[in-house]
Each structure stands twice: as C-alpha cells, then as structure tokens.
Amino acid sequence: MALVTGGKRRIGRGIALTLAAAGYDVVINDLAHDEDADETVRQIQALGRRSHFHEADISDAAQVEAMVEQTCAQMGATINVLVNNPFWADHKPFLEIEEADWDRTMDVCLKGFFLCSQAVARKMVDSGGGTIVSISSIHAQAVWSGDTVYGVAKEAILRLTRSMAVELGRHGIRANVILPGYMDTEHVFGTEPPSAKVVDHPSRGFTPTFRSSTPEDIGRAVVFLASAGGANINGVALPVDGGFLAT
C-alpha cells in the first residue's frame, strides 16, 4: 500500500495513478476533501486498486498520527511506500518576505515532510521496511529571484532525506528525493507527452529535451525507486527535469 500526501491533483494525482497502475492500493491525503479528491479516488479504483481519501493538515502532528493509524486500520495493510508531495509556494522578493510567509512554507514543505516520514517510518520499522520518496524541486539546486523561502525549504528536504537514509537504512527503509523540473501539471494520465516540436511551454529553450515533465514522469520515478530496481538506491536526489540541471 502507498500513501501519497498532497495527492488529490496535479503531480500528486499523477503519482497516485502511476502507483495504482503498478499494482499498489493507494491512499491519498490533502488539506481539504473536495471533488478533486473524489475524482482521484475514482480513477485509482478504475485501475482496479483500493483507495480512499484522508483529510489532514500534515503540519499538525496529532492529525498526521491519526491519519497513519486510520489508514492502516481502514486498508487492513501496512504502508510500504510513502510519497511526501504537499505543495505550497510563496514567491516574494527577499525584502518583502514576512514571518508568516516563512512559517507557512516551512510548515507545509518541511515540517510536514518530517512528521509524515517519522510517523510512517515507525510503522515501517515494525513491518520490516519500506520506501519513502519526497518530492522536492529543481529549486533545491538552482536559484531564481523571488524563490528564497520555497528554495530553502526544497533544499532542506534533501538534507532531511539524507538523514533518513543514514538512520533508517538499517531497518530496511530507503529514503530518496525527486527533483521535478518544469512541469506540465495538467497533462492527462495515460496519454503521450506532447512532442518536443509542438510544446508551447517555458521549458522550451531551457530544457535539453525541449519538453516539460508530466505528473506521470514523476510517478514513474517514484515507482522505480520503490521497486526491486531501486532496491539499493538510498539517499539520492533524482532530477526528472529533461536535463535542466545539467545545463
């Protein structure tokens, strides 16, 4: 079973559906239950897998603990794969950043990753291991004007992941991070990505493949890291960016 936080739409939905297509039952989490959440659950179930939605604020430790306990109880299974994918971005110039901007971004993009990882890892220790994949960004390794708070949080995810890899590996738990590049977040699951020759997207001219990544691209990377093919991959940052960081 997989748990995908921030899983009801865009990258999260793509990850959840790709995991379902690979044979996982998938529980999705987000801050609010709405039609997007129900639609993602329906699409997972249409792939023949079990699913449900759990509403929780992942920056609240009590809510995270309850989510993990209830997920295992409702699904009658242990969590084999955790995908940390909550999203919050605040792009303000450095001199205009307020304390509330900093706190909110760190709550969602760092504290929430830690709380979910710790709660699930405790279950994984008892069940013999598992995989934790955190979704960061190319903003962790490249800098743009106005991305201070977001970029710092995304870089911190890499450090958190390395700590988990070192401390949890002895328990059979692997932790890795994915760095998405320019994204086509509206791409429809199961369809071909647009040809590089016809892409009208900011990625053109910046990305060597001349196309943006799709949510399904990110999902495939998650499935690989959770699979036997990734069985001895631990503590790495994997760009899925068409070569952007290589330029």
ZIZIUR-V126902 format. One record per residue. RES is the residue in one letter. OMEGA is omega in whole degrees, -180 to 180 (NA if undefined). D_LAST is the distance of its C-alpha to the last C-alpha in whole Angstrom. Layout:
RES;OMEGA;D_LAST + RES;OMEGA;D_LAST
This chain:
M;178;37 + A;172;34 + L;-179;34 + V;176;31 + T;-173;31 + G;-166;30 + G;-170;31 + K;-179;32 + R;175;30 + R;-177;26 + I;-179;24 + G;178;27 + R;179;29 + G;177;27 + I;-178;27 + A;-179;30 + L;178;31 + T;175;29 + L;179;31 + A;179;34 + A;179;33 + A;175;32 + G;-180;36 + Y;160;36 + D;-171;38 + V;171;36 + V;178;37 + I;179;35 + N;169;35 + D;-174;34 + L;-177;36 + A;177;38 + H;-179;40 + D;-177;40 + E;177;40 + D;179;36 + A;-180;37 + D;-180;40 + E;179;38 + T;176;35 + V;179;38 + R;-179;40 + Q;175;37 + I;180;37 + Q;177;40 + A;176;40 + L;176;38 + G;-179;41 + R;177;40 + R;-180;42 + S;165;40 + H;-179;41 + F;176;39 + H;178;40 + E;178;40 + A;172;39 + D;-173;37 + I;174;35 + S;180;35 + D;-174;39 + A;-179;40 + A;179;43 + Q;178;42 + V;179;39 + E;179;42 + A;179;44 + M;-178;41 + V;180;40 + E;-178;44 + Q;178;45 + T;180;42 + C;-179;43 + A;-177;47 + Q;-178;46 + M;-179;44 + G;-176;47 + A;175;44 + T;178;41 + I;179;38 + N;-177;35 + V;171;32 + L;173;31 + V;176;28 + N;-176;27 + N;177;26 + P;-175;28 + F;170;26 + W;-179;27 + A;177;24 + D;-175;26 + H;178;23 + K;173;26 + P;-175;25 + F;-176;26 + L;-179;29 + E;-180;30 + I;178;30 + E;-179;33 + E;-180;34 + A;177;35 + D;179;31 + W;-176;30 + D;-178;32 + R;-180;32 + T;-180;28 + M;177;29 + D;-176;32 + V;-168;30 + C;178;26 + L;-180;28 + K;180;31 + G;177;32 + F;-180;29 + F;-176;31 + L;-180;35 + C;-179;34 + S;-179;32 + Q;-178;35 + A;-180;38 + V;-180;36 + A;178;36 + R;176;40 + K;-179;41 + M;177;38 + V;-179;40 + D;-176;43 + S;175;42 + G;175;40 + G;-179;37 + G;-177;34 + T;174;30 + I;178;29 + V;179;25 + S;-180;24 + I;178;21 + S;-177;19 + S;171;16 + I;175;12 + H;176;14 + A;-174;15 + Q;175;12 + A;-173;11 + V;173;14 + W;174;15 + S;178;18 + G;-178;21 + D;-173;20 + T;-174;21 + V;180;24 + Y;-178;22 + G;178;19 + V;179;21 + A;-178;23 + K;175;20 + E;-180;19 + A;177;23 + I;178;23 + L;180;21 + R;176;23 + L;-179;26 + T;179;25 + R;177;25 + S;178;28 + M;-180;29 + A;-178;28 + V;-174;30 + E;-172;33 + L;-178;34 + G;-179;33 + R;179;36 + H;-179;37 + G;-180;35 + I;177;33 + R;180;29 + A;179;27 + N;-178;23 + V;178;20 + I;180;18 + L;176;15 + P;174;15 + G;174;12 + Y;-172;14 + M;165;17 + D;-171;20 + T;-179;23 + E;-180;26 + H;-176;25 + V;-179;28 + F;175;28 + G;178;29 + T;-179;28 + E;173;25 + P;-179;22 + P;177;22 + S;179;21 + A;-177;18 + K;-176;20 + V;-178;22 + V;173;19 + D;-170;20 + H;179;18 + P;-179;15 + S;179;13 + R;180;13 + G;178;11 + F;-174;8 + T;-177;8 + P;178;8 + T;180;11 + F;170;13 + R;175;15 + S;174;15 + S;177;16 + T;175;20 + P;179;22 + E;174;23 + D;179;20 + I;178;20 + G;179;24 + R;177;23 + A;177;21 + V;-179;24 + V;178;27 + F;-178;25 + L;180;25 + A;-173;28 + S;175;29 + A;178;31 + G;179;28 + G;-170;26 + A;179;29 + N;175;28 + I;-172;25 + N;176;25 + G;-177;23 + V;172;20 + A;-175;17 + L;175;16 + P;169;13 + V;-166;14 + D;-180;11 + G;179;10 + G;-177;7 + F;-176;6 + L;178;5 + A;-175;4 + T;NA;0
